[in-house]
Amino acid sequence: MKYLHTMVRVSDLDASVDFYCNKLGLQELRRHESEAGRFTLVFLAAPGDEDAQVELTWNWDPERYGNARNFGHLAYQVDDIYAVCRRLMDGGVTINRPPRDGRMAFVRSPDLISIELLQKGDPLPASEPWASMPNQGEW
């Protein structure tokens, strides 16, 4: 058996691709559009790690997905959690659970999918503004 991907439904494909690629840093691997099925699939992965993919599914006919928490979250290991969180904030993304401990943070996609960011290796030393930044919303 081999892990292939995790699928998340998105309500705005452009906003989701902007979040996952331009802000979070994933790369688009391939895209499939089905005129008959009225959907678009976009497969993403972290650079250099194409074995762990996320499939964004955009159904052309609007649907309400709600914000059920039974999905859990996607998790990515990062080289510098502070730099990634800064890049996300500069891109207008709310840091829901800041990396106060230099090890873990949470953000949410435009469709409220929780994304956990974990520092590679040992936690970074506590640093401002992260150390005193409060949580915002849910993750």
N, CA, C and O atoms as a GROMACS GRO file, in nm:
protein
  556
    1MET      N    1   0.084  -0.117   0.000
    1MET     CA    2   0.000   0.000   0.000
    1MET      C    3   0.089   0.124   0.000
    1MET      O    4   0.197   0.123   0.059
    2LYS      N    5   0.043   0.229  -0.066
    2LYS     CA    6   0.119   0.354  -0.073
    2LYS      C    7   0.024   0.472  -0.056
    2LYS      O    8  -0.081   0.478  -0.119
    3TYR      N    9   0.062   0.566   0.030
    3TYR     CA   10  -0.015   0.690   0.046
    3TYR      C   11  -0.012   0.768  -0.084
    3TYR      O   12   0.095   0.781  -0.145
    4LEU      N   13  -0.126   0.820  -0.128
    4LEU     CA   14  -0.131   0.899  -0.251
    4LEU      C   15  -0.157   1.046  -0.225
    4LEU      O   16  -0.075   1.130  -0.262
    5HIS      N   17  -0.269   1.080  -0.161
    5HIS     CA   18  -0.300   1.220  -0.138
    5HIS      C   19  -0.415   1.235  -0.038
    5HIS      O   20  -0.483   1.138  -0.004
    6THR      N   21  -0.434   1.359   0.007
    6THR     CA   22  -0.548   1.397   0.088
    6THR      C   23  -0.630   1.495   0.005
    6THR      O   24  -0.575   1.589  -0.052
    7MET      N   25  -0.761   1.472  -0.002
    7MET     CA   26  -0.848   1.561  -0.080
    7MET      C   27  -0.922   1.656   0.012
    7MET      O   28  -0.976   1.614   0.115
    8VAL      N   29  -0.923   1.784  -0.024
    8VAL     CA   30  -1.005   1.882   0.045
    8VAL      C   31  -1.088   1.956  -0.060
    8VAL      O   32  -1.038   1.994  -0.165
    9ARG      N   33  -1.215   1.975  -0.028
    9ARG     CA   34  -1.303   2.050  -0.117
    9ARG      C   35  -1.283   2.198  -0.092
    9ARG      O   36  -1.270   2.242   0.022
   10VAL      N   37  -1.280   2.275  -0.199
   10VAL     CA   38  -1.261   2.420  -0.188
   10VAL      C   39  -1.376   2.492  -0.256
   10VAL      O   40  -1.432   2.442  -0.354
   11SER      N   41  -1.409   2.609  -0.206
   11SER     CA   42  -1.520   2.686  -0.262
   11SER      C   43  -1.474   2.792  -0.361
   11SER      O   44  -1.553   2.837  -0.444
   12ASP      N   45  -1.348   2.832  -0.354
   12ASP     CA   46  -1.292   2.933  -0.446
   12ASP      C   47  -1.154   2.883  -0.487
   12ASP      O   48  -1.058   2.894  -0.411
   13LEU      N   49  -1.145   2.828  -0.608
   13LEU     CA   50  -1.020   2.765  -0.652
   13LEU      C   51  -0.905   2.865  -0.658
   13LEU      O   52  -0.794   2.833  -0.615
   14ASP      N   53  -0.930   2.985  -0.710
   14ASP     CA   54  -0.822   3.084  -0.720
   14ASP      C   55  -0.770   3.123  -0.582
   14ASP      O   56  -0.648   3.132  -0.563
   15ALA      N   57  -0.859   3.148  -0.487
   15ALA     CA   58  -0.816   3.184  -0.352
   15ALA      C   59  -0.741   3.070  -0.286
   15ALA      O   60  -0.643   3.092  -0.214
   16SER      N   61  -0.785   2.947  -0.310
   16SER     CA   62  -0.719   2.831  -0.251
   16SER      C   63  -0.581   2.807  -0.310
   16SER      O   64  -0.486   2.780  -0.237
   17VAL      N   65  -0.568   2.817  -0.442
   17VAL     CA   66  -0.437   2.800  -0.506
   17VAL      C   67  -0.344   2.912  -0.459
   17VAL      O   68  -0.226   2.887  -0.434
   18ASP      N   69  -0.395   3.034  -0.447
   18ASP     CA   70  -0.313   3.144  -0.396
   18ASP      C   71  -0.263   3.112  -0.256
   18ASP      O   72  -0.145   3.132  -0.226
   19PHE      N   73  -0.352   3.064  -0.168
   19PHE     CA   74  -0.312   3.031  -0.031
   19PHE      C   75  -0.210   2.918  -0.029
   19PHE      O   76  -0.101   2.934   0.027
   20TYR      N   77  -0.243   2.804  -0.089
   20TYR     CA   78  -0.157   2.686  -0.078
   20TYR      C   79  -0.024   2.704  -0.153
   20TYR      O   80   0.080   2.657  -0.106
   21CYS      N   81  -0.026   2.772  -0.267
   21CYS     CA   82   0.097   2.786  -0.348
   21CYS      C   83   0.173   2.915  -0.315
   21CYS      O   84   0.289   2.910  -0.273
   22ASN      N   85   0.110   3.029  -0.334
   22ASN     CA   86   0.180   3.157  -0.319
   22ASN      C   87   0.211   3.193  -0.175
   22ASN      O   88   0.312   3.259  -0.149
   23LYS      N   89   0.128   3.151  -0.082
   23LYS     CA   90   0.151   3.187   0.058
   23LYS      C   91   0.214   3.074   0.137
   23LYS      O   92   0.315   3.094   0.205
   24LEU      N   93   0.156   2.953   0.130
   24LEU     CA   94   0.209   2.841   0.206
   24LEU      C   95   0.335   2.784   0.143
   24LEU      O   96   0.424   2.736   0.214
   25GLY      N   97   0.346   2.789   0.010
   25GLY     CA   98   0.469   2.745  -0.057
   25GLY      C   99   0.461   2.610  -0.126
   25GLY      O  100   0.564   2.558  -0.169
   26LEU      N  101   0.341   2.551  -0.139
   26LEU     CA  102   0.330   2.426  -0.214
   26LEU      C  103   0.341   2.454  -0.363
   26LEU      O  104   0.329   2.569  -0.407
   27GLN      N  105   0.364   2.349  -0.440
   27GLN     CA  106   0.374   2.363  -0.586
   27GLN      C  107   0.263   2.283  -0.651
   27GLN      O  108   0.228   2.173  -0.607
   28GLU      N  109   0.206   2.342  -0.758
   28GLU     CA  110   0.106   2.269  -0.835
   28GLU      C  111   0.176   2.166  -0.922
   28GLU      O  112   0.266   2.199  -0.998
   29LEU      N  113   0.133   2.040  -0.909
   29LEU     CA  114   0.192   1.931  -0.986
   29LEU      C  115   0.113   1.904  -1.114
   29LEU      O  116   0.172   1.885  -1.220
   30ARG      N  117  -0.018   1.903  -1.103
   30ARG     CA  118  -0.101   1.879  -1.220
   30ARG      C  119  -0.243   1.925  -1.190
   30ARG      O  120  -0.281   1.947  -1.076
   31ARG      N  121  -0.320   1.940  -1.298
   31ARG     CA  122  -0.457   1.988  -1.289
   31ARG      C  123  -0.542   1.908  -1.387
   31ARG      O  124  -0.498   1.878  -1.498
   32HIS      N  125  -0.662   1.874  -1.344
   32HIS     CA  126  -0.756   1.801  -1.430
   32HIS      C  127  -0.891   1.869  -1.423
   32HIS      O  128  -0.944   1.890  -1.314
   33GLU      N  129  -0.947   1.904  -1.538
   33GLU     CA  130  -1.081   1.962  -1.543
   33GLU      C  131  -1.174   1.865  -1.612
   33GLU      O  132  -1.141   1.808  -1.716
   34SER      N  133  -1.292   1.847  -1.553
   34SER     CA  134  -1.392   1.759  -1.610
   34SER      C  135  -1.516   1.840  -1.643
   34SER      O  136  -1.592   1.877  -1.554
   35GLU      N  137  -1.534   1.866  -1.770
   35GLU     CA  138  -1.653   1.938  -1.817
   35GLU      C  139  -1.779   1.858  -1.783
   35GLU      O  140  -1.877   1.914  -1.734
   36ALA      N  141  -1.776   1.727  -1.811
   36ALA     CA  142  -1.892   1.642  -1.786
   36ALA      C  143  -1.924   1.633  -1.637
   36ALA      O  144  -2.041   1.639  -1.598
   37GLY      N  145  -1.822   1.620  -1.553
   37GLY     CA  146  -1.843   1.610  -1.409
   37GLY      C  147  -1.856   1.742  -1.339
   37GLY      O  148  -1.895   1.748  -1.223
   38ARG      N  149  -1.822   1.851  -1.410
   38ARG     CA  150  -1.830   1.988  -1.358
   38ARG      C  151  -1.743   2.006  -1.233
   38ARG      O  152  -1.790   2.055  -1.130
   39PHE      N  153  -1.616   1.965  -1.244
   39PHE     CA  154  -1.523   1.983  -1.134
   39PHE      C  155  -1.382   2.002  -1.188
   39PHE      O  156  -1.351   1.966  -1.302
   40THR      N  157  -1.296   2.059  -1.103
   40THR     CA  158  -1.153   2.074  -1.131
   40THR      C  159  -1.076   2.014  -1.013
   40THR      O  160  -1.110   2.038  -0.897
   41LEU      N  161  -0.974   1.937  -1.045
   41LEU     CA  162  -0.884   1.881  -0.944
   41LEU      C  163  -0.747   1.944  -0.962
   41LEU      O  164  -0.696   1.950  -1.074
   42VAL      N  165  -0.686   1.990  -0.854
   42VAL     CA  166  -0.552   2.047  -0.857
   42VAL      C  167  -0.470   1.971  -0.753
   42VAL      O  168  -0.505   1.968  -0.635
   43PHE      N  169  -0.360   1.910  -0.798
   43PHE     CA  170  -0.274   1.832  -0.709
   43PHE      C  171  -0.151   1.916  -0.673
   43PHE      O  172  -0.083   1.970  -0.759
   44LEU      N  173  -0.125   1.924  -0.542
   44LEU     CA  174  -0.017   2.007  -0.488
   44LEU      C  175   0.075   1.923  -0.401
   44LEU      O  176   0.036   1.818  -0.348
   45ALA      N  177   0.200   1.970  -0.387
   45ALA     CA  178   0.294   1.905  -0.296
   45ALA      C  179   0.398   2.006  -0.252
   45ALA      O  180   0.422   2.108  -0.318
   46ALA      N  181   0.460   1.977  -0.139
   46ALA     CA  182   0.572   2.059  -0.094
   46ALA      C  183   0.689   2.035  -0.189
   46ALA      O  184   0.706   1.924  -0.239
   47PRO      N  185   0.770   2.138  -0.216
   47PRO     CA  186   0.885   2.121  -0.306
   47PRO      C  187   0.973   2.005  -0.261
   47PRO      O  188   1.015   1.998  -0.145
   48GLY      N  189   1.002   1.915  -0.354
   48GLY     CA  190   1.088   1.802  -0.326
   48GLY      C  191   1.020   1.687  -0.255
   48GLY      O  192   1.087   1.588  -0.221
   49ASP      N  193   0.889   1.696  -0.231
   49ASP     CA  194   0.819   1.590  -0.159
   49ASP      C  195   0.688   1.556  -0.231
   49ASP      O  196   0.580   1.570  -0.176
   50GLU      N  197   0.700   1.511  -0.354
   50GLU     CA  198   0.582   1.485  -0.437
   50GLU      C  199   0.505   1.362  -0.393
   50GLU      O  200   0.396   1.336  -0.445
   51ASP      N  201   0.558   1.284  -0.299
   51ASP     CA  202   0.486   1.166  -0.252
   51ASP      C  203   0.373   1.201  -0.156
   51ASP      O  204   0.283   1.119  -0.135
   52ALA      N  205   0.375   1.316  -0.098
   52ALA     CA  206   0.271   1.360  -0.005
   52ALA      C  207   0.193   1.473  -0.070
   52ALA      O  208   0.233   1.590  -0.062
   53GLN      N  209   0.083   1.439  -0.135
   53GLN     CA  210   0.009   1.537  -0.213
   53GLN      C  211  -0.123   1.576  -0.147
   53GLN      O  212  -0.182   1.499  -0.070
   54VAL      N  213  -0.167   1.697  -0.180
   54VAL     CA  214  -0.299   1.747  -0.144
   54VAL      C  215  -0.374   1.766  -0.274
   54VAL      O  216  -0.323   1.828  -0.368
   55GLU      N  217  -0.495   1.714  -0.280
   55GLU     CA  218  -0.582   1.733  -0.396
   55GLU      C  219  -0.688   1.835  -0.360
   55GLU      O  220  -0.770   1.810  -0.271
   56LEU      N  221  -0.687   1.949  -0.428
   56LEU     CA  222  -0.794   2.046  -0.411
   56LEU      C  223  -0.904   2.009  -0.510
   56LEU      O  224  -0.878   1.995  -0.630
   57THR      N  225  -1.024   1.991  -0.462
   57THR     CA  226  -1.138   1.959  -0.548
   57THR      C  227  -1.232   2.077  -0.548
   57THR      O  228  -1.286   2.116  -0.443
   58TRP      N  229  -1.253   2.134  -0.665
   58TRP     CA  230  -1.344   2.247  -0.680
   58TRP      C  231  -1.461   2.203  -0.766
   58TRP      O  232  -1.446   2.178  -0.886
   59ASN      N  233  -1.579   2.193  -0.704
   59ASN     CA  234  -1.701   2.162  -0.778
   59ASN      C  235  -1.757   2.291  -0.833
   59ASN      O  236  -1.779   2.387  -0.760
   60TRP      N  237  -1.780   2.293  -0.963
   60TRP     CA  238  -1.821   2.416  -1.031
   60TRP      C  239  -1.955   2.468  -0.983
   60TRP      O  240  -1.979   2.589  -0.984
   61ASP      N  241  -2.043   2.378  -0.941
   61ASP     CA  242  -2.173   2.421  -0.889
   61ASP      C  243  -2.157   2.445  -0.739
   61ASP      O  244  -2.112   2.355  -0.667
   62PRO      N  245  -2.192   2.564  -0.691
   62PRO     CA  246  -2.168   2.600  -0.550
   62PRO      C  247  -2.229   2.500  -0.452
   62PRO      O  248  -2.341   2.453  -0.471
   63GLU      N  249  -2.153   2.471  -0.348
   63GLU     CA  250  -2.198   2.388  -0.237
   63GLU      C  251  -2.151   2.453  -0.108
   63GLU      O  252  -2.050   2.523  -0.106
   64ARG      N  253  -2.226   2.429   0.000
   64ARG     CA  254  -2.182   2.476   0.132
   64ARG      C  255  -2.119   2.359   0.204
   64ARG      O  256  -2.182   2.255   0.221
   65TYR      N  257  -1.993   2.376   0.246
   65TYR     CA  258  -1.922   2.268   0.312
   65TYR      C  259  -1.919   2.282   0.464
   65TYR      O  260  -1.889   2.186   0.534
   66GLY      N  261  -1.950   2.400   0.515
   66GLY     CA  262  -1.946   2.421   0.658
   66GLY      C  263  -1.802   2.419   0.709
   66GLY      O  264  -1.708   2.426   0.630
   67ASN      N  265  -1.786   2.410   0.839
   67ASN     CA  266  -1.651   2.408   0.895
   67ASN      C  267  -1.636   2.293   0.993
   67ASN      O  268  -1.588   2.311   1.105
   68ALA      N  269  -1.679   2.175   0.950
   68ALA     CA  270  -1.669   2.056   1.036
   68ALA      C  271  -1.524   2.033   1.077
   68ALA      O  272  -1.433   2.044   0.995
   69ARG      N  273  -1.504   2.002   1.205
   69ARG     CA  274  -1.369   1.981   1.256
   69ARG      C  275  -1.331   1.833   1.254
   69ARG      O  276  -1.225   1.797   1.304
   70ASN      N  277  -1.417   1.747   1.199
   70ASN     CA  278  -1.384   1.606   1.199
   70ASN      C  279  -1.272   1.573   1.101
   70ASN      O  280  -1.214   1.464   1.109
   71PHE      N  281  -1.240   1.663   1.008
   71PHE     CA  282  -1.129   1.639   0.916
   71PHE      C  283  -0.996   1.640   0.990
   71PHE      O  284  -0.909   1.558   0.960
   72GLY      N  285  -0.978   1.730   1.083
   72GLY     CA  286  -0.849   1.743   1.152
   72GLY      C  287  -0.765   1.850   1.086
   72GLY      O  288  -0.806   1.966   1.080
   73HIS      N  289  -0.647   1.813   1.036
   73HIS     CA  290  -0.560   1.913   0.976
   73HIS      C  291  -0.458   1.848   0.883
   73HIS      O  292  -0.438   1.726   0.885
   74LEU      N  293  -0.396   1.932   0.800
   74LEU     CA  294  -0.278   1.894   0.722
   74LEU      C  295  -0.158   1.941   0.801
   74LEU      O  296  -0.166   2.043   0.869
   75ALA      N  297  -0.047   1.870   0.795
   75ALA     CA  298   0.073   1.909   0.869
   75ALA      C  299   0.193   1.911   0.776
   75ALA      O  300   0.212   1.820   0.696
   76TYR      N  301   0.274   2.017   0.788
   76TYR     CA  302   0.396   2.032   0.709
   76TYR      C  303   0.514   2.066   0.800
   76TYR      O  304   0.501   2.150   0.890
   77GLN      N  305   0.626   2.001   0.777
   77GLN     CA  306   0.750   2.034   0.846
   77GLN      C  307   0.817   2.147   0.769
   77GLN      O  308   0.822   2.144   0.646
   78VAL      N  309   0.868   2.246   0.840
   78VAL     CA  310   0.930   2.362   0.776
   78VAL      C  311   1.070   2.385   0.833
   78VAL      O  312   1.097   2.349   0.948
   79ASP      N  313   1.157   2.445   0.753
   79ASP     CA  314   1.294   2.472   0.795
   79ASP      C  315   1.304   2.586   0.896
   79ASP      O  316   1.390   2.582   0.984
   80ASP      N  317   1.216   2.687   0.885
   80ASP     CA  318   1.220   2.802   0.975
   80ASP      C  319   1.077   2.848   0.999
   80ASP      O  320   1.020   2.922   0.918
   81ILE      N  321   1.018   2.804   1.109
   81ILE     CA  322   0.877   2.832   1.136
   81ILE      C  323   0.849   2.982   1.147
   81ILE      O  324   0.742   3.027   1.108
   82TYR      N  325   0.945   3.058   1.199
   82TYR     CA  326   0.925   3.202   1.211
   82TYR      C  327   0.920   3.267   1.073
   82TYR      O  328   0.836   3.354   1.049
   83ALA      N  329   1.007   3.228   0.984
   83ALA     CA  330   1.009   3.285   0.848
   83ALA      C  331   0.881   3.248   0.772
   83ALA      O  332   0.825   3.332   0.702
   84VAL      N  333   0.834   3.125   0.787
   84VAL     CA  334   0.712   3.083   0.719
   84VAL      C  335   0.592   3.160   0.773
   84VAL      O  336   0.509   3.208   0.696
   85CYS      N  337   0.583   3.174   0.904
   85CYS     CA  338   0.472   3.249   0.963
   85CYS      C  339   0.477   3.396   0.923
   85CYS      O  340   0.372   3.457   0.900
   86ARG      N  341   0.595   3.454   0.915
   86ARG     CA  342   0.609   3.593   0.871
   86ARG      C  343   0.561   3.607   0.726
   86ARG      O  344   0.488   3.700   0.694
   87ARG      N  345   0.602   3.513   0.640
   87ARG     CA  346   0.560   3.518   0.498
   87ARG      C  347   0.408   3.506   0.488
   87ARG      O  348   0.345   3.577   0.409
   88LEU      N  349   0.349   3.417   0.567
   88LEU     CA  350   0.204   3.402   0.566
   88LEU      C  351   0.135   3.530   0.615
   88LEU      O  352   0.039   3.576   0.553
   89MET      N  353   0.182   3.587   0.726
   89MET     CA  354   0.123   3.710   0.777
   89MET      C  355   0.135   3.823   0.675
   89MET      O  356   0.040   3.899   0.654
   90ASP      N  357   0.252   3.834   0.612
   90ASP     CA  358   0.271   3.938   0.511
   90ASP      C  359   0.177   3.919   0.393
   90ASP      O  360   0.145   4.014   0.322
   91GLY      N  361   0.132   3.794   0.371
   91GLY     CA  362   0.037   3.764   0.265
   91GLY      C  363  -0.108   3.775   0.310
   91GLY      O  364  -0.199   3.741   0.234
   92GLY      N  365  -0.130   3.823   0.432
   92GLY     CA  366  -0.265   3.845   0.481
   92GLY      C  367  -0.328   3.725   0.551
   92GLY      O  368  -0.448   3.725   0.576
   93VAL      N  369  -0.249   3.623   0.582
   93VAL     CA  370  -0.300   3.503   0.649
   93VAL      C  371  -0.293   3.523   0.801
   93VAL      O  372  -0.190   3.566   0.853
   94THR      N  373  -0.401   3.491   0.869
   94THR     CA  374  -0.405   3.498   1.016
   94THR      C  375  -0.332   3.377   1.074
   94THR      O  376  -0.355   3.263   1.034
   95ILE      N  377  -0.243   3.404   1.168
   95ILE     CA  378  -0.175   3.296   1.240
   95ILE      C  379  -0.264   3.264   1.360
   95ILE      O  380  -0.263   3.335   1.460
   96ASN      N  381  -0.342   3.156   1.348
   96ASN     CA  382  -0.439   3.122   1.452
   96ASN      C  383  -0.373   3.076   1.582
   96ASN      O  384  -0.418   3.112   1.691
   97ARG      N  385  -0.268   2.997   1.570
   97ARG     CA  386  -0.192   2.954   1.686
   97ARG      C  387  -0.047   2.986   1.654
   97ARG      O  388   0.020   2.911   1.583
   98PRO      N  389   0.004   3.099   1.706
   98PRO     CA  390   0.141   3.142   1.676
   98PRO      C  391   0.246   3.044   1.729
   98PRO      O  392   0.218   2.968   1.822
   99PRO      N  393   0.364   3.046   1.671
   99PRO     CA  394   0.472   2.955   1.714
   99PRO      C  395   0.544   3.006   1.839
   99PRO      O  396   0.665   3.027   1.837
  100ARG      N  397   0.469   3.027   1.945
  100ARG     CA  398   0.528   3.080   2.070
  100ARG      C  399   0.642   2.992   2.120
  100ARG      O  400   0.738   3.043   2.177
  101ASP      N  401   0.631   2.862   2.099
  101ASP     CA  402   0.731   2.768   2.147
  101ASP      C  403   0.843   2.743   2.046
  101ASP      O  404   0.932   2.662   2.071
  102GLY      N  405   0.838   2.813   1.931
  102GLY     CA  406   0.940   2.792   1.828
  102GLY      C  407   0.928   2.657   1.759
  102GLY      O  408   1.018   2.616   1.687
  103ARG      N  409   0.817   2.589   1.780
  103ARG     CA  410   0.801   2.454   1.727
  103ARG      C  411   0.674   2.432   1.645
  103ARG      O  412   0.678   2.359   1.546
  104MET      N  413   0.562   2.492   1.684
  104MET     CA  414   0.436   2.460   1.621
  104MET      C  415   0.349   2.583   1.602
  104MET      O  416   0.343   2.671   1.688
  105ALA      N  417   0.281   2.588   1.486
  105ALA     CA  418   0.186   2.695   1.457
  105ALA      C  419   0.071   2.636   1.378
  105ALA      O  420   0.084   2.529   1.317
  106PHE      N  421  -0.042   2.706   1.378
  106PHE     CA  422  -0.158   2.667   1.298
  106PHE      C  423  -0.210   2.788   1.222
  106PHE      O  424  -0.216   2.898   1.276
  107VAL      N  425  -0.247   2.766   1.096
  107VAL     CA  426  -0.317   2.864   1.014
  107VAL      C  427  -0.436   2.791   0.951
  107VAL      O  428  -0.450   2.670   0.966
  108ARG      N  429  -0.521   2.866   0.882
  108ARG     CA  430  -0.636   2.805   0.814
  108ARG      C  431  -0.641   2.852   0.670
  108ARG      O  432  -0.608   2.967   0.639
  109SER      N  433  -0.683   2.762   0.582
  109SER     CA  434  -0.698   2.795   0.441
  109SER      C  435  -0.824   2.880   0.422
  109SER      O  436  -0.900   2.898   0.518
  110PRO      N  437  -0.847   2.933   0.302
  110PRO     CA  438  -0.970   3.009   0.278
  110PRO      C  439  -1.097   2.928   0.306
  110PRO      O  440  -1.203   2.986   0.333
  111ASP      N  441  -1.088   2.795   0.300
  111ASP     CA  442  -1.204   2.710   0.330
  111ASP      C  443  -1.199   2.653   0.471
  111ASP      O  444  -1.267   2.555   0.501
  112LEU      N  445  -1.118   2.714   0.557
  112LEU     CA  446  -1.108   2.681   0.700
  112LEU      C  447  -1.046   2.545   0.728
  112LEU      O  448  -1.072   2.486   0.833
  113ILE      N  449  -0.964   2.494   0.636
  113ILE     CA  450  -0.889   2.372   0.662
  113ILE      C  451  -0.770   2.411   0.750
  113ILE      O  452  -0.695   2.502   0.716
  114SER      N  453  -0.754   2.343   0.863
  114SER     CA  454  -0.642   2.371   0.952
  114SER      C  455  -0.513   2.316   0.894
  114SER      O  456  -0.507   2.204   0.845
  115ILE      N  457  -0.408   2.399   0.899
  115ILE     CA  458  -0.276   2.362   0.853
  115ILE      C  459  -0.181   2.376   0.972
  115ILE      O  460  -0.166   2.484   1.027
  116GLU      N  461  -0.118   2.265   1.010
  116GLU     CA  462  -0.020   2.268   1.120
  116GLU      C  463   0.119   2.281   1.059
  116GLU      O  464   0.154   2.210   0.965
  117LEU      N  465   0.197   2.373   1.112
  117LEU     CA  466   0.336   2.392   1.071
  117LEU      C  467   0.424   2.347   1.187
  117LEU      O  468   0.405   2.392   1.300
  118LEU      N  469   0.520   2.259   1.159
  118LEU     CA  470   0.609   2.207   1.262
  118LEU      C  471   0.754   2.236   1.225
  118LEU      O  472   0.798   2.208   1.114
  119GLN      N  473   0.828   2.292   1.319
  119GLN     CA  474   0.968   2.323   1.298
  119GLN      C  475   1.049   2.196   1.280
  119GLN      O  476   1.036   2.102   1.358
  120LYS      N  477   1.132   2.192   1.176
  120LYS     CA  478   1.221   2.078   1.154
  120LYS      C  479   1.329   2.078   1.263
  120LYS      O  480   1.388   2.182   1.293
  121GLY      N  481   1.354   1.960   1.321
  121GLY     CA  482   1.458   1.949   1.424
  121GLY      C  483   1.411   2.009   1.555
  121GLY      O  484   1.293   2.004   1.590
  122ASP      N  485   1.506   2.065   1.628
  122ASP     CA  486   1.476   2.124   1.758
  122ASP      C  487   1.397   2.254   1.741
  122ASP      O  488   1.411   2.322   1.639
  123PRO      N  489   1.315   2.289   1.841
  123PRO     CA  490   1.243   2.417   1.836
  123PRO      C  491   1.341   2.534   1.827
  123PRO      O  492   1.453   2.527   1.879
  124LEU      N  493   1.299   2.640   1.761
  124LEU     CA  494   1.379   2.762   1.757
  124LEU      C  495   1.367   2.834   1.891
  124LEU      O  496   1.266   2.817   1.960
  125PRO      N  497   1.465   2.913   1.929
  125PRO     CA  498   1.454   2.990   2.054
  125PRO      C  499   1.333   3.083   2.049
  125PRO      O  500   1.298   3.136   1.943
  126ALA      N  501   1.268   3.103   2.164
  126ALA     CA  502   1.152   3.193   2.172
  126ALA      C  503   1.192   3.330   2.117
  126ALA      O  504   1.301   3.380   2.145
  127SER      N  505   1.103   3.389   2.040
  127SER     CA  506   1.132   3.516   1.975
  127SER      C  507   1.004   3.597   1.959
  127SER      O  508   0.896   3.541   1.939
  128GLU      N  509   1.017   3.728   1.969
  128GLU     CA  510   0.904   3.818   1.944
  128GLU      C  511   0.893   3.844   1.794
  128GLU      O  512   0.995   3.842   1.725
  129PRO      N  513   0.774   3.868   1.742
  129PRO     CA  514   0.650   3.892   1.816
  129PRO      C  515   0.577   3.764   1.856
  129PRO      O  516   0.473   3.771   1.921
  130TRP      N  517   0.631   3.649   1.820
  130TRP     CA  518   0.563   3.521   1.837
  130TRP      C  519   0.544   3.483   1.984
  130TRP      O  520   0.437   3.434   2.020
  131ALA      N  521   0.642   3.505   2.067
  131ALA     CA  522   0.638   3.458   2.205
  131ALA      C  523   0.519   3.515   2.282
  131ALA      O  524   0.465   3.447   2.369
  132SER      N  525   0.478   3.636   2.253
  132SER     CA  526   0.368   3.698   2.328
  132SER      C  527   0.241   3.714   2.245
  132SER      O  528   0.145   3.776   2.291
  133MET      N  529   0.238   3.659   2.126
  133MET     CA  530   0.122   3.672   2.039
  133MET      C  531   0.010   3.576   2.084
  133MET      O  532   0.036   3.456   2.102
  134PRO      N  533  -0.112   3.626   2.102
  134PRO     CA  534  -0.222   3.539   2.145
  134PRO      C  535  -0.278   3.456   2.030
  134PRO      O  536  -0.256   3.487   1.912
  135ASN      N  537  -0.350   3.351   2.066
  135ASN     CA  538  -0.424   3.274   1.966
  135ASN      C  539  -0.535   3.360   1.907
  135ASN      O  540  -0.586   3.451   1.972
  136GLN      N  541  -0.571   3.330   1.782
  136GLN     CA  542  -0.682   3.400   1.716
  136GLN      C  543  -0.774   3.298   1.653
  136GLN      O  544  -0.734   3.220   1.566
  137GLY      N  545  -0.898   3.298   1.696
  137GLY     CA  546  -0.996   3.208   1.638
  137GLY      C  547  -0.969   3.063   1.672
  137GLY      O  548  -0.910   3.032   1.776
  138GLU      N  549  -1.012   2.974   1.583
  138GLU     CA  550  -0.994   2.830   1.601
  138GLU      C  551  -0.890   2.778   1.505
  138GLU      O  552  -0.858   2.842   1.405
  139TRP      N  553  -0.839   2.663   1.538
  139TRP     CA  554  -0.751   2.595   1.445
  139TRP      C  555  -0.779   2.448   1.450
  139TRP      O  556  -0.715   2.371   1.378
   0.00000   0.00000   0.00000
